[in-house]
Amino acid sequence: MTEPPAGHGSPGNGAGASLDFDAVVSFGPFSLRSRLLERDGAPVKLGSRAMDILRLLLSRAGEVVPKSEILSYAWSGLAVEEISLRVHVAELRKVLGDGKDGARYITNVPSRGYCFVAPVQRGERNVAPVPVLRAPERAAAPAALPHRLDRMIGRDDVLPELSARLLSDRFVTLRGPGGIGKTTVATALAHDMWQAFEGHVRFLEFGPLKDATLVASTVAAALGLVVHHDDPSGSIVNFLRGRRLLLILDSCEHVIDEVARLAENIYREAPGIAILATSRESLLVEGEQIFELVPLAGPPQGARLSAGEVLDYPAAQLFIDRAAAAGHRGDITDEDAEVLAEICGKLDGIALAIELAAVRVGVYGLREMAALLDSRLKLEWRGRRTAPPRQQTLGATLDWSFGLIGESERTVLQRLAIFAGPFTLKGAIAVAADEGAAADRVVDALEQLVAKSLVSAQPDGASRRYRLLDATRAYAMQKLVDAGEAAAIARRHTAYVQRTLEAGMAEQGGDPASRLQARASLLADARAALEWSFADHDGAALRVPLAGSAARLFVELNLLNEARIWSGRALAMLDDANQGGKWELELRSTLGHAFMFTERNSEQAEAALRRGLEIAEALGDHANAFRLLSRLNMFYRRTGDYRHLVPTARQAERIARQIGDTAGIAGSKALLGVSYHLAGDQAEAQAHLDEGVRDDAALRGTEPGHFAYSRTPQIPLARVLWLRGFPDRALDCVRPLVGAAAPRDVVMHCIALCWSSSVFGWVGDWAAVETMTGRLATHANLHGLAPYEAVATGFRAQTMIARGELAGGVDLLRSALPRLHADRYELYASAFAADLSQGLAALGRLTDGLQVLHETIARVEKGGGGFDMPELLRRRGDLEARTGDLGAAEASFAASLALAAQQGALSWRLRTEMSLAALRLRQGIKNPLDDLAATYARFSEGFETADLKAARLVLDEASA
């Protein structure tokens, strides 16, 4: 690019947008050529320092320019304080009108510098606008945020000030009475700061949340964390620590204690997190700064202002804007100005009250509206906690508004209040339509309610979603109770939620992300329906099918603790009609899966999965039978009951072939491969895993609801390749699994790190093991996966022992192994026990080391043997030889060699041949290295890995 000519210096970096100041550079109403700034063609006076700053920022539009670089450019060769820069930036902003009427030009990024954020054009060359910020691609479209109003009136000065406060103070509560516009401002701020936070903005609406104990779970789910326990607050804080993110907590007043505790912990422990809470009251915790959202300014009454002067006040602007949007086309004359000022005064600057009144102007006119306000509208500014929820200020407003709509609209509005979250037109009809009546009546009423601002509508792809404002919902809900319809409508709502969730369980095809998002939008209503049905006798018949339908959703959203609780409650009241049916099947399957990850690998988990499988087979439900067999297979892997692995995997393969689904068949091959691997048949394992890898694309295309979801054959294949004698191929296979191709699923990501660590350890790359262990510990801690934290401790101890840090490694293993045994998590225990025995022996505690091996071998044999039995036998032989029991050692080595040959595990055989060669050398047996040389000759790769280098060294020394 061409550096901007400077009067005082030159920029140190020209990496920004390429701009030539000999051409006209335009932004908003401004244009700049050389050092002449014009606004709409008229020259604008600007000091030379401010001009230099503007030129530098324009030359790097969209970039954050460091303060030090701006100082060096504008004050070349001079030592000046940063306050000078702030003064001149303030001058520049004032001249540009930054912050007025929504205009944004320069933003301050704390601790970094300043950024020119408005679109920039070179008019003479018709250059496309420069992007506002160079954020990652994911930050381009904040679709995850609530819909932003096209025009927000009266808060233009609030957003810049609130943004600056949030960036400097980190924790701000936007406080104000109901209906004043807190959510509107918070939504606008989220959109404005989306790019400043590089897309890391999370907007959580607590309005639909009834149960305050679910605050932390809701935050965890929004952050993508797996919830495995009642209080995931610690996992949330750990996840956020070290990250930069804007967290917006909207409508906190009804769950304020729980939000306050969580927000305070995040503020204390995660310094990179900015928190904006909206509430009618303060959270009253450490770090909180209050930003009072005041009523919209209105014109003074009795001042005899002109229409133009009245319309300079935002309360009047909002009133006229909303009236025009509702169809009112009358001009505001000077005679009307005093009446408009009177109306604004009576509405006290409350945005919702203004909007509700404005939409009636077309019907009643301004003067009639003022009279109606006198007779029927009373606004109260109370604030007592004992006042009815969400009605401290707007109860009378809504009472008046409710009285102005027709009977059909009233009925629909109060019935729609049963929805805890956003709802579709289909949902509205299902809940609000009278039995046997035409749906058109609900459609017409909903149209009117949207037009009259009692229901809000937001685009959702090709359709729309609707919601009631919180105050409106609370008001309408009371009307529903007063009408005696609450129980009947709650039953309709519950039935609708159940049907919708059930239908979603069977849906396939289309965009998986959109489908999951649509199902996730039902979470608030699923929770509300479950609470009502289990608390009210009228909902008794719906409890089991609703819990069964919601169970799959909880699993998909990783809300396993809720899945366990509701599945357990529903099963406790299972009646004869549902015994052995599809709902018991779904509940048993979910309960077993949730127990496995939240309540250890218990017998209760196995019993639930076994019962679910029995029902699936009786019903001929192949997809669920496969899912249950997969979960049982996972259970037996974790518990070390390897004898059950191949039979369950074979059964799953038969079912997958019956279904005929490509991904399902590939998933069954992955299941068979890992089963043969752990059971100790590496040739069969490789054959099946190779087949699974061939159809990997089909597996990667599955979504959470698919019966073969989250099967990754490459994870076990890497270990199989090493065991089969292909160390280099094993490393080639494992590296993508811990890099770009790491599994998206949280649990599978842990498994990939664990199994990759074992491969790196086998080849002697302990630095890589250390790296994988750190990542595993962090990942497990973030997601509350305690068993994997114990596994990470075991791998860390292995690394320490391999490096000679014997005492520390032994102590770590002695702490990790009891935890794994207590959780019945035996998958990694045998390898850790083998290293514990090695560490003990190296410390001179041979007897203790042998005892550990004897106990471990007995445990593995009880589970049907396993892939690492040859290595355990070899380790035992090594220790027996050290104690002088050479006959026992030779027997152990012979058993190890025979089993390694049977398993097709060439790498285990090489290790045992080295141990046996050492014994034969000690015994003085003739040609002691022949078998080792023969085994070494079978390898075609991996000659730079630890075992092969050690074997080569032994053979070379013998021939020297």
N, C-alpha and C positions, 0 to 999 in steps of 0.2 A: 504494500500500500504506500501512499504518499503521506509522509508525516505532516501534520498540520503546522503551517508556519507559526512560529511562536515569537512573541516579543520578549520573553524572559527565559526561555529554555527550550528543551525538546524532550519529548517523551522517551522513556527508556525502553518501551516495548510497543511494537505496532501490530499486535496480533489481532486487533479487532476488525470491524467491518471496514472495507476499503472505501474511503470517501475522499473526493477531490474537492477542496474548498474553493477552487476556481469556478466550479459549477455551483448552482443553487442547491443548497441542502435544506430540505423542508421537513417540518414536523409540526403537526397540529396546524394552528393558524400562523405559525412562524416560518420564516425563511432566513437563511444565512448564506451570504456570499463574502468570502474573505473574512473581514472583521465587521461587516455591516449586518446587523440583526434587524429584521422588519417583522411587524405583525400586521397581517392583512394589508401589506403594502406600505404601512407607515413605519418610519424608523423608530427603533426602540433604544433608549439610552441604557448603556450597560458599562460598568467600570472595566478597566483593562484586565484586572486580575480575574474577575468573574467571566470575562470574555474568553480568557485563556483556558479557564476551567471548562467552560461550555464547549470550546473547540476540541479539547482533549477527550471529553466524555463522548461527544458526537462521533469522533474518529474511532471510538471503541464501543459504539452503541451495542448494548446487549451484554457487555462484559463488566465485571466488577474491577474497577481500576483502583489499585491500592492507594491509600492516602499518602504514603511516602512518595509515590510516583507523581501524584498531583502536586504535592509541595515542591518537589524537585523541578517540575515543569514550569509552574507558575511563579516560583520564587527562586529561580536558578541562582546558585551560589550564595544564597542567604540562609541563615538559621532562623526559622520562625516557628512559633508554637502552633499546635494543631487547632487552637481556638481561632487563629486567623483563617484557616481553611473553612471552619464551620461558619464564620461570619460571612465570607464571600459566597459560600454555597447557599446560605439563607437569603442573601441579596439576589442571587440568581433565581432561586425558587420564587421569590416574591415578584420579580420582573416577569417570569414566565406564567405566573398565576398557578403554580403547582398546588394541587389539592382543591382548586375551585372548580365547581361544576363537573366534578369527576375527572378533571385533567390530571394526569400523572406523567412527570417527566424524569425526575431524578429521585432515586431511592438510596438510602443509606443502608449498607449491609454491615452490621456491627462487627468490629474487630477486623474488617477486611477493607472496606473502601466505599466508593460511590459507583452507581450504575445508571446510565441513561436508558430508561425503559420504554419510552414512547417509540412507535414506528417511525422510521426515518426514510426519506426518499430524496433522490436527486432528480428534480423536476425536469431538467433538460434532457435526461436520458431515459426517463420513464422506468426507473429502477424499482423493482418490487420492494415493499416495506421490509426493513430489517426486523427479524423476530425480536420480541420483547426481551427474552433471555435465552441464552443457549443452555436450556435445561435438557436433560436426557429425554429421549423420545417418549418415555412413559409419562412425562410431565406435560405433554402437549395438550391433552384433553382431560380436564378434571371431572370425568364422568362419575367418579365415586362420590362426588360432593352433591349435596342437595341442590335443586334447581335454583338459580339466582334470578331475582326479579330483573326484568329488562331495565327498569328505571327505579332507583331508590331515591326518595325525595327527603331532603332535610338532614341527611346524615353525611354529606360530602366532607364536612370538616371533622367528623368523628373517625372515619376510617384512617386517615393519615396519623392522627394522634394516637388512636388505639394501636395501630401497627407499630409505631415507635415505642409506645409503652410496653408492648408485648415483647419486642426485641430487646429492650433494655432491662425490663424487670422480670421477664420470663413467665410470670404467673399472675394473670389478671382475671378478676371476676367482673363480668359485665352485669351490673346489678340494676334492677328497675322493676316496676310493677308489671303485672300481666298485661299483655296486649300492647306494650310500648314499642316493640320491634326489636327485642334482643336477638331473636333467632335470625331475623332478616339481616341485621348488622353482622352477626357471626358468620352467616352464609357468605355474605359479600366479602368479608375479610378472608375467609378460607379461599375463595377464588382469587382474590388479589394476591395472596401470599403463596399460592400454589407453586409458582415458579421460583420464588425466593427460597422456598424449602425444597426445591428440586422434585416436586411431586410428593414429598413425604408429609402429607396432611391427612389426618384422620378426623372425621366429623362423626361424633357419637350422639345420637338423640336419645335421651333417657325418658322422654315424655311417655312412650308406650310401656315402659318397664314398671310393673307392679311390685315385684319382689325386690326389695333393696339388697338382699343378699346376692343377687345376680349381677350387681354392678361390675365387680371385678371380672366375672366370667364374660360379660358383654364386652368389656374393654379388651380382654385377652383374645376373644374371637375376632374382633375388629382388627387386631394387630396380626392375626394369622397364627396365634399361638395355640397349641394343643392343651386343652384344659383337662387335667387328670385328677384334680382334687378340689375340695370345697372352696379354698381360698387361694387363687392363683396370683395374689398380689405380689409375692416375691418373684415369681417368674416374669411378671410384667415389668417390674423394676429392673431385673437383670437383663431383660431383652432391650429395654430402652437405654440402659447405661452405655454410654459411648456412642449413641446415635444422635442425629439431628433430625427433629421431627416436630411438627405442630399438632398438638392434640386439642381438639375442641370438644368440650363436654357441655352439651346443650340441655337446658331444662332440668336443672339439678335439684330444685327445691324439695321435691317429694322423696328424694333419696340422698339428702344432703350429708348426713353423717358418714355414709359409706363413701360417697364421692370425696368428701373432705379428707378422710383418712388416706385414701389412695392418692389423691392429688398431692398431699403433703409429702408422702413417701417418694413420689416421682420427682417432686421439686428438690428434695434433699439429695437423692441418690443419682439422678440423671441430669447433669447440668446442661446437656445439649437439647433438652426437651423444653419447648415453650407450651404453656397451658393457657387456654382461654376457656373459662367456665361462664355459663349464663345462668342466672338464678335471681329469684325475687329477694333473696337474702344472702348475706355474706357467708362464706364457708368458715371463717374465723380460724384459720390455721396459719402456720408459719409460711412466710414468703408471699402470701396473698396480697395483691394490690387491688384496690377497688376502683373501677371505672363506672361512675354513675351515669346511666343513660337517661338523660333528662327528657321531659316531654318536648315535643316539637314546638318551637316558638310560634306564637300566634299574634295577630295584630291587636294593639290595645283598643279597648272598646271606648266609644265616646270621643275618639280623637278625630272623627270626620275625615278619614283618609280616603283618597281616591281608589278606584279599583286597581290601578297599577301599583299603588303603594301597599294595598292590602296583600296583593299577590306576590310581594317581595318576601312574605313570611312563609316558612315551609309548611305550617299547618294548613294555611289556606291553599298553597300549591298542591298539597296532597289531596285535599278535599276536592278541588276542581279537577285534578287529574283523574281521580277515581270516579267522579261523577261523569266525566266525559267518556271514560272507558265503559261505563254502564249504559251509555247511550244518550246522556244529557247533552244537548247541543246549544243551549242558550248562552249568550254572552253575558259576562258579568259587567254590569254598568256601575257608574259611581253611586247610583241610588241603592244598588244591591250590596255595595261594599260594607256598609255598616251592619247589615243583616249577616253577611258572611263572617264579619269579625265577631258578632255576637255568637254565632254557631260555634266558631272555633274556640271561643272562650268557654262555652258550656261543655265542649268535648275535652277540655283540659289537655290538649296536645297528645292524647293517647291514640297511637296510629290505628289500632284495630277499631276503636270507637269511631274515629273519623271515617274509616273505610266503610264501616257498616252503615253509617248515616249517609255517606255520599251516594251510595248506590240507590237511595230512595228519592233523590232530588228530582229525577225525571218524572216521578209519580206525583210528588207533593209540592214541588217548588221550594224555593229558599225560605220564603216567609212562613209557609205552613210547616216546614221542617223545624224552624226555630220554635214554633208553638208546640209541636209534638215533643220536642226536647224538654220544654218546660213542664209538660203534663205527664210525660211517661218515662222520662229517662233521668235517672239519678246515679251519678258516679260517686263512689265512696273511696277515700284514700285511707283505708285502715291499715293493715299490715300485721294484725294480731295473728299469732299462730293458730288460734282457736277458730278463726274464720274458715268457712267452707273452702276446700282446696280449689285453687284456680278461679275463685270468685270474689276475691277481696276487692277487686276494682270493676270487673266487667260483668258481674252478675246482672245488674240492672240493665246494662247495655244489651246483653243477650236476651233478657226477658222482653225488652221492647222489640228487638229485632225478630224474636220468635213470634211475637204477636202480629207482625206485619206480613208473615208468609201464610200461604193457604194451608188448609187442613192436611191435604195430601203431602205437601212439602214438610210440614211439621212431623207427620208420622214417619216419613222416610228419614228425616234428619235424626230423630231420636233413636231410630233403629240402627242407623249407621254408626251411632256412638259406641256400639258394642265392639267395633274394630279397634284393636290396640295399636295397629300400625297401618301403613298404606294398604289400600284395597283396590281391586279392579272393578270394572263395570259388572262383570260376571258375579263377583262377590257381592256387590251391592244388590243386585237382583235377587240372589239366593237368600239374602238376609232380610231385605226390606219389602219384597213383594208379598202381597197377601196370597194365601193359598188359592190356586185356581184363577187368579187375576192375571191380566196381561202384563208383560214386563214393561210395556211402553210407559205405563204410569210411573214406574220407578225411574226410567230413563229420563222422562220429561221433568220429574221432580228434581233429579240430580242435576240436570242442566240448569234449572232455576237456582238451586242452592249454590252451584259454582258461580253463576252470574251474580248472585247476591253476596258473595264473599263468605258464605257460611261453610263451604267446602272448597278446599284448594285442589287444583288439578296440576299434575306435572307430567311432561312427556316421558314415555317409557318405550323407546323404540318406535314401532309403528302404532302403539296404543298409548293410553294414559293411565296413570295411577292417581287415586284420590286419597285425601286425608282430611280429617277435621282438625282445625287448630285446637290446641290443648284446652283452652278455656271453653271453646264451643263444645268440645266433646264432653267435658265434665258437666256443663250445663245441660246438654241434651241427654246425657246419661241419667241425670236426676229426673228429667221429664219422663224418660222411659220407665223408671221405677214408679213415679207417681201415676203413670198410666196403667200400672199393673202388668206390663208386658216384659219385664226384665228377664224372667226365667224362660219364657217362651222364645224370646229373641236370642238369649244366650244359647239355648239348645239349637236353634237354627244355625247360629254362628259356629258352634262346635261341630255340628254335622257338616257344614260347608268346609271348614278347615280340614276335617278328617277326610272328606272326599277328595279335596284338592291335593292333600299330601299323598293319599293313596294313588291317585292318578299319576302324580309325579314319580312315584316309585317305578312305574312301568315304562315311562317315556324314554325313548332313545332317539338318536339322530339329531341333526341340527347342530347348533353351537353349544358345546357342553358348558362353557363358562356362563353363557346367558341363561341356560336352564338352571344351573346351580344358583345363580344370583336370584332368579325368580323364586326358587324354593326357599332360599335364605330369607327372602323378604317376608315369608310367612312365620318366621321365628317368633316374633312378638305375639302374634295371634295364636300360634301353637301353644306357647306358654300360658297365655290367658285362658285358652280353652281347656287345657289340662287342669289348671287351678280351679276353674269353675266346675268341671265335670266331677272332679274328685271331692269337691266340697259340698256340692248340691245333689240331693237325692234324684232330682230330675235328670241329672246327667249320668246316672249309674250305667245305663245301657250303652253309653258311648265311651266309657272309660277305656275298655280294653282295645277296641278298634282305633281309638284316637291315639293311645299310647303306642300301639303297634305301628301306626302310620308315622308318628313323630319320631320313633326310635331311629329309623333310617336317616332322617334329617339330622338328628343330633350326632350320629356317627360321621356323616358327611362333613359336618362343621367342626368335627373334633371336640364336641362338647360331651366327652365320655362320662363325666361325672353325672350330668343330667340324664344321659342315656341310661346309666345304671339305676339311678333313683326311680325314674318313671317306669322303666321296665320291671323293676322289682315290685313296685306298688301295684302295677296292673296284674302281674302274675299272682300276687297274693290274693286277689279277688277274682281269679279266673273262674267262670261258671261252667256248667256242663256243656252249654252251647258252644263255647270257645275252646274246650279241651280238644287237643289234637288238631286244631284248625290253623289257618294261615296266620292268625294273630298270635297264637301261642308260639308258632314257629318263629315269627319275626322277633317277638319279645325274648325268647330263649337265645336266639342267635345274638341279639344285641347285648343281652345280659352277660353271656359268656365272653364276648369280645371285650366289653367294658371292664369286666372283672379282671381279665387277663392283664390289662394295662393300669388299672387303678387300685386293685385289691390283690395283687400278686397272682402267681400262677396256681390258684387254689383248686381244690377238688370241686368246689362249687362252680367254678368256671368250666371245668371239664364236663360236669354233669349237665350244665345248661346247654353246652354245645352238643353233647351226645343226644340229649332229648330233642333238640332242634333238628338234628340230622334224622332221627327216627321219624319225626313228623314229616319232614321234607320227602323222605323216601315213600312214606305212606300216601302222601298227596301227589306224588309224581312231579314234584317241583324241582326240576333239574338244576336251575340256576341257583336256588338257595341251597340245594344239596352240595353243589360245587363250593359255594361260599363257605358253608359250614365245614366241609372237609378241609378246605384251605386253612380255616381258623384252627381246627383241631390239629392239623399238621404243624402250624406255628406253635401251638401249645406244647406239643410233644417235642419239638425242637428246643424250646426254651427249658423244658423240664428234664431233657436228656433221655427221654423214653424213646430211643431211636428205633426200637423194634416195631413201633407203630407207624413209622414214617412211610415206608414203601407201600404197605397195604392201603393207607389213606390216599396216597398220591395215585396209585393204580386205579382206585375207585373213582377219583376225581377225573382221571384221564378218560375212563369209559363214559362218564357223564358228559364231559366236554365233547366227545365225538358224537354222542347222541344229540346234543344241542346243535352241533355243526358250525359253531362260531369260531372263526379263525383266531381271534384273540384268545378265546377260551382254550383252544387246543394248544396254542403257544404257551399260555399260562400253565396248562397242565404239564407241559414238557419242562418248564422251569421248576415246577413243584416236584416232578419226578427226579430231575437232575439234582436238586438240593437234597432230596431225600436219600438218593443213592450215595451222594457224596458223604453225608453225615453217617449213614449206616455202614459205609466202608466198601463201596464198589465204584471205584473211580472211572473205570472204563464205561460202565453203563451211565454214570453221571455225565461224562463228557458227551456221550452220544445224544442224550436227551437235551442237554443244555445247548449243544450246537443247533439242534432243531429249533429250540426256543429262540435263539438269537436270529435265526433266519427269518422269523416272523416278528421281529422286535418292533417294527413299525406299527403293526396292529396292536401290540401291547401298549406302546407309548400313546396310542390314540384313544385308549380307554379313559373313561371318566370315573369319579368316585362311586357311582351307583352300579357300575359294571361288575359282574361276578368275578372277573379275573383282574380287577384293577390292582395296580401296583405290584406287578410281577417284573422283576429285573434279573433275567438269567445271567447277565454278565457278572453279577456279584459273586455267586458261587463258582462260576466258570473260572475265574482267576485263580481261586484256590485249587480247583481240580487240576488246572494246567500245571501248577507248580508240583503238586503231588505226582502227576503223571510223568514228570521229568522235563517240563518245558518252562523253565524259570523266566526266560526272556519274554515269551508269549504271555505269561502270567502278568508280568509288569506292564506290558503293552495293553492288556485288558483292564488292569486295575486303575491306571492313571486317569483315564477319562471319568471314572466313577467318583473320583474325588476332585474333579475339576469341572469342566463345562457340562459334562453329562451327568452330574450328580442328581440323584433322584429328587423329585419335588416333594414327595410324601415325607413327612417329618420323621416317621419311624424308619422308613426305608433308607433315609439319609443316614441315620444312626447305624443301621446295619451295614451300609456301604463303608462307612468309616471303620467299623469294627473289623470287618472281613478284610478290608484293605490293609489295616494295621497288621493282621496276622501274616499276610503275604510279604509285606515289607520286612517283618521280623524274620521270616523264614529265609529271606535272601540276605539278611544281615544288614539291612539299611535302617539302623536304629535312629538316625536323624529323622527319617521319614515317619517312623513309628511315633516319635516324640511329637512331630507336627500334627499327625492324625489324632493323637491322644488329646492334644490341646483343643483341637477343633471339636472332638467328640464331647469332651467335658463341657465346653462352652455351649454347644448345641443342646445337650441333654439338660443342662441347668436352665437354659432359657425356656425350654418347653416342659419343665417339670417331670422329666423322664428319669426318675431316681435310679432304677436298675442300671441304666446305661452310664450313670455317673460312677457306679461301682465298677463297671467294666473298664471305664477310662482309668480308674485307679489301678486296676490290674495291669493294664498295658503300660502305664507309667512305671509300675514296679518291675515289670519285665525289662524295660529299658535300663533301669537302674542296675539290675543284676547283671545284664549283659555288659555294662560298662564298669563293673567291679564295685559298684556302690551296694555292697551286699546287705549290710545291716538295715539300711533305709528301705531297700527293696523288699526284704523279708518282712519288716514291720508293716509296710503298706499292704502286702498280700495277706498277712494275717488279719488285717482289718477289712479287706475287700471280700475275701472268701466267705466269712460268716454271713455277710449281708446277702451275697448271692445264694447261698444255701437256704437262708431264711425265706427268700422270695421264690424258692424252687427254680432258680434261674441257673441251670447247670451247663448251658451251652458253651460258655467260655471257662467254666470252673476247672475242667481237667487240664487245660493248657496252663492256667495260672498255678495249679497245684504242682505240675511238673517243674515249673520254674522255682516254686517255693522249695521243693525238695533239693533242687540244684543249689539254691542259695544257702539252705541249711547245711548241706554237705560241705560247701566251700567254707563255711564258718566252723567246720569241724564237728558238726552235729549229724553224723552219718545215720545214727539210729533214728533220730527224728525225721530225717529226710526219707529214709526207707518206709517209716510208718505212714507218712503222708502219701507215698506212692501206693502202698498196699491198700489203703483206704480208698484212694481214687480209682484204682483198677477194679476193686470190688464194686464201686458205685457204677462205673461204666459198664461192667459186665451185667449188672442187674438191669440196666436199661437196654440190653441187647447188644452190647459192644459198640464200637464207634470208629470213626475214621482215624483217630489219633491213638488207638490202642497199640499199634506197632511202636510208636514213639514212647509211650508210657512204659512198655516192656523193655525197650532199649535203655531208658533212663534207669529203670530198676536194675538192669544188668550192670550198668556202669557203677552204681552204688554197691551192688553185691561184690563186684570185682575189687572195689576199694576196701571192703571189709575183709577180703581174703577168701570169700566163699566163691572160688572160681567155677566150681561145678554148677552152682545155682546161676551164676552169671552167664555161663555158656548156654544153659537151658533157656534163660530169658532171651538171649540173643537169637537162639534158634527159633523160638516161638515168634519173635518179632519179625524175623526174615520170612518165615512161612506166611504170616498174616499179611505182610507187605506185598508178597507175591500174589497172594489171593486177592488183595484189594487193588492190585495194579498200581501201587504207590511206589514208583521207582525212587523218589527222593527220600522217603522213609528208609528204603532198602540201602541207599548209599550211606546214610547216617549210621545204620546198624552195622554195615560192613566195615566202616571205619572203627567203630567200637570193638567189633570182633577181631579185626586185624591187630589192634592194640593188645587185646587179650592173648592172641596167638603168638605175638612177638614176645610177650611176657612169659608164655609157656614154652617157648623155644620150638614151636611146631614148624615143620618144614614148609616152605613156600607160603608164608602167612598172608601175603598180599594178593594172591592170584584172584580170589573172589572179588576183592575190592577193585582190582584193575579191570576185571570183566564187567563189573557193574558200571564203573566210570566210563568204559568204552561205549556203553549204551546211550550216553547223552550226546546230543547233537547241538546243544546251545547252553547258555547260562554259565559259561566258564569263568565269568568275572563275579559270580555270586559266591557268598561265603562258603557254602558246603563244598562246591566243586573246587574252589581254590584250596581249601583245606585238604581235600582228597588228593589233589595234584601234588601238594607239598609232601604228603606222606609217601606217595609213590616215587617222587623225585629223590627224596632223601634215601630211600631204600636202594635205589639204583645207582646212587653216587659212589 
